[in-house]
Amino acid sequence: MGIKNLPNNTYVPIVKTLEDAKKYMECSPIQYVEAVKGATLLLLGSDDIRVPMSQGMAYYRALLAAGKIAEVRLYKDCHPLQKVPSRFDSTLHTVLWFAKYLKK
């Protein structure tokens, strides 16, 4: 099992056997959503070619379905968030998130 970084920076899991698929699934955060203890803020770029926005949204929906605190912010940007408005907004909301959920 491995990950290949393609020329367009897309990461594709290389799964050759059933055992590889099992290892890949064991590494997926969505498998452990019930164990999440803290509030989760997801910052997703619609143009992200490394982690499709659909995966982030699936994780967000799984968190909500498990009764976890979660919020998602969507940006017309890539991975990492690079555009100035995206960086400004994501930084602002990250600071607000920590101010709200960090214990004093």
Secondary structure, DSSP 8 states (H G I E B T S, - for coil): -EEEE-TTS-EEEE--SHHHHHHHHHT-GGGGGGG--S-EEEEEETT-SSS-HHHHHHHHHHHHHTT--EEEEEES--SS--SHHHHHHHHHHHHHHHHHHS--
